[in-house]
């Protein structure tokens, strides 16, 4: 294995001179720098990762804290992770994934000089990790929007705007009774902010449009989806349109409607709020509002890198705006 001492001997310079040439910590003559570079190339020398980190005061690693809770859809979560890892590579950074939510895990990453910056996923309204992260010297980016970000950078999808867009689309088609088959009850109970914002946007836009709005919080299971559809069908005023924000339940919702002989969109229109690949994998073309998970992950990395370069810049919150892709599952409502 080639060492820095081997490079120094080959170039005829001191070991410290090789170190200065590689790190740029001190200026050396152009002639000496070229001799070192030629020696490095001739010997195939590769600086040790730890030495590079010490020289630059960076580890070239981002820490990603992702608690894998029972109600999390791992398929969707991995889209966020894909966006983070892919964008990090363009900045020559690796990603260290931690699936614990404990304070000790965060302290170990930050104070152990293991990472340059942290990205926290699945942030809850009163998430205790936020206060801990705000006290660290390492930049921290939140994927989510807590009640009090405490000066930290945040990025997320605008779930409130997505719900409003879905309601408005259906109201414009003449639907006056809409049902939301929403996330699991446990997601609401633990204060996950995306679900709270979705429900708020849904109810407020329905009121603004003069639309009757029902909600069924739905476990991410086949049985849960069947029960949610049955509950909607048993309402005094049966919805003529459904909004589904529950990726795991979506296929079962479609199956349940078909089992009841309900035609989509002739009898019931349907809009899904989910990643594009989930909507496009259904048994029929679905009108959907894309949750751009990979883009959100990529933006989190960009914000982290910008914070490393400009640590005193003002904190910001970015909410990615929704777009609706119209498929064959929505149609104008015709009164019988």
N, C-alpha and C positions, 0 to 999 in steps of 0.2 A: 504493500500500500504506500503510495507516494505521500510524503509529509511536506510541511512547509519548509522544514530544514533542507530537504532534498532540492526544493525549488531555489532556495537561497544559495546553496552550493553551486547549482547549475548556472545560475545567473551571476555568480560572483559578488553577491551583496549580503548584507546582514539579514537575519531572519526578520528583524523589526522592519526593515525596508520593504520586504515582501508583504508584510502585514499592512503597512501604510499604503502600498500600491493597490492592494486588493480592497481595502476598506475605504480609501479616500480620506482617512482621518487627518493625514498631514500631506502637504504638497511635496512632491519629489520631482526631479527633473524629467522631462519628456524622454530623454535617452534611457534613463534608469527604468522608468515605467515600461518602456518597450522591451527592455531586456528581461524584466520580470514576466511580462506577458508571453514572450517567446518561450521562456522556461516553463511556464505553466502549460502552454500548448504542447511543447515537446514531451513533457513528462505525463500529460493527462491528469494534472492535479485537480482535485475537486475539494474546495474548502469544506470542513466539517460543518454540519448544520448548526450545531451549538455555537461554534466559533463565529459563524455569520451572524447569528442572533445577537451575540454579545457585541459584535462590532457595530451593528446597526441599531441596537437597543430594541429590536423587534424580533418576534418569533416566527413571523410569516404564517401564523395560525390564528383562525377565528374560533371562538368557543360558541357552540350552539346548544342552548339548554332547552330541551324538548321533553316535558313530562308526558309519558305515555299513559294517559288515564284511560279507564275502561270505556268511556263514551266517545273517545277520539276515533275518527275514521282514518286508519293508518294510510289508506291509499291516497287520500287527499293530502294528509300531512307530508307524505313523501314527495308530492309535487312541490311543496314549499322547500323541502330539503334539496331537491334537485336544482331549483332556482338558486339557492344559496351556494351550493357546492360549485355549480357551473360558473357563476359570476365570480366567486372567490378565486377560481383558477386564473381568470383573466388578470387578476391583481397579484398573481404568483403566491396565493395563500391557500393553505389547506384548511379543513374544517374538523374540529374536534367535537364530536357529538356526545352530550351528556343527557341521559334520560331521567335524571333525578331532579326533584324540585327543592331539595333541602338547601339550607343556607351554606352548609359545609361544602357542598359541591361548588357553589359559586365562589366561595372564599378560596378554595383550592385552585380553581382556574385563574382567578385574578391575582391573588397574592403570591401564587407559586410561579408567576411569570411564565405561565404555560401558553397564554394567548395574548394577542394584541388588543382584541376587542371582544365583547360579548354580544350575542343576539339571543333574546329571550322570546320563545314562542308560547302560544296558548296563554296569553296574559289575561288575568281576571280583573274585575273591577277594583277589588281591594287587595290585589296581589302583593303579598309581603315581600316578594323578591324585588319589587320596584324600589322600596326604601333602601334595601341592601345595595342594590346596583347603583343608586344615586350617590352612595357614600364611597364608591370605589374610584380609583384613579383611572381605571381602564374605561374607554368609551363603551357605552351600552346602548343597543338599539332594541326597542320593543316592537314585536309584531303583535299588534293589538292596541287598544286604547283604554288604559285604566282611568279610573275616576280622577286620580291625581298623578300625572306622569313624573312629577318632582324634577322637572328640568331635563328629562331624558328625551331622546329622539324617538318618534313613533312612526310606524307605517302600517297600514292595513287597507282592506277593501272597504268602500263606503257601503256598508250593509243597509243603512237606513235609506240611502238613495236607491239602492237596488230594489228594496221592497216597494218604495214609492213608484219606481219605474214599472214594476210588474203590475201593481194595482192600476196605474194610469193606462197601461196598455189594454188591460181587460175592460176597464170602464169605458175606454174609447170604442171598444167593440160592442158596447151596449149591455155588458153584464152588470147587474145591480146586486148580486149576492155572490160573494167570493169566500172561499175557505182557504186557510193556510195550514198545510200539514208541515209542522215546524220541527225544530230540533228536539232532542230528548229532554224530558223534564230535568234530568240531572245537570244538563248544561246550564239551564236557567238557575237552578238552585245554587250552583257554585259561583254564580256571578260572572260568567263568561260574557264579555262586553259585546261581542259580535251579535249574539242572540238577542240581547237587550235592545241593541240599536235596530236590529231587523224588525222586532215586534213593534217598537215605537214608530218607525217609519211606516209600517204596514197599517197600523191603526189610524195614525194621523192622516195618511193619504186617503184611506177609505172614508174617513169622516169628511174630508175636503171634497171628495168626489160624490158624496151622498150614497155610498155603497155599503151594504150590510156586510160585516166582516166577522167570520168565525175563525177560531184557532184551535188546533189540536196539536199539543206537544206529543211527539211520537217517538217511542223507543226505536232504535235502529235495527229492527228485526222484522221478519216477514209477518209474524203475528201482530206486532205493533202497527204495521202499515195497514193490515186488514181491518184492525179495530178502528183506526183513524178514519178510513174510508167509510166504514159502517156508521160511525158517529156522525159524519157529515151527511150521509144519506138519511139519517133519522131526524135531522133538524126540521123544525116546522117549515122553514123556508129553505129548501134544499139548494145549495150553491150550484150555480151553472158554470162556475170556473174554479179551478184549484191552483194555488201556488204551492210548490213543494220545495222546501229547503231542508232536505235530509237525504244526503247522497245515498246512504245505505238503504233507505226505505223506498227510494224512487222506483226501482223496478217492480217492487211488490205493489206499490200504489197503482201502477199501470196495469199489472196483472189482475188486481182486485177489481178495478173498474171493468175490465173486459169480462171477468167472471160474472159480474152482475149484469152483463149485457149492455153496459154503458159505452156508447161510441165516442171516441175522441177524434175530432172536436165537435161532432154533430150534436152530442148531448151535453158534454162537458169539455170546456177548454182547459188546457193545462200549461202552466209556465213553471219551469224548473230554475232554481237559483243554485248553480253548481258549476264546477269546472267543466270546460267545454268537452273534454274527452268522456266524462260521465254522461252528459246529455247525448252525445253522439253515439254512445254504445247501446242506447235503448232500442227496443224492438221496432220503434217507429220514430220518424223525425220529430224532435221536440223543440218547441220554442223555449229558449233558455237565456238566462243572464249569466254570463261567464264570471266565475270567481277566478281571477288570474293569479293562481297560487305561485307559479314560477316567477312571474313578474314581481310579485310582492317580495319574494325571497331575494331576487336580484337587487331590488331597490334597497332592501335592508343592508346588503353588503356594501352598496355604493355609499350609503349614509355612514356606515362604519368607517370606511376608508377615508371619506371626506373629514370625518371627525378626528381621525388620527393625524391628518395633515393640518387641520385647523381646529385645534381643541377649544378655542375660545369663541367659535362662531355660535350665533344664537341657536337654541334648540328649535326644531320644527316638527310638525306632524304632517304626514302625507297620507291622504286617503285616495286610493285609486278609484276613478269614476266607473260606474257600470255601463255596459252596452248590452242591448238586447238583440239576439239573433232569432229572427222569426222563422219557425219551422211549420210543420203541418198539424200542430196540436192546438192551435188557437183559431177561433173563427167568430164572426159576428153572432151575437145572441139574437135569436128570433123567438118572440113570445108565442107559445103554443096557441 
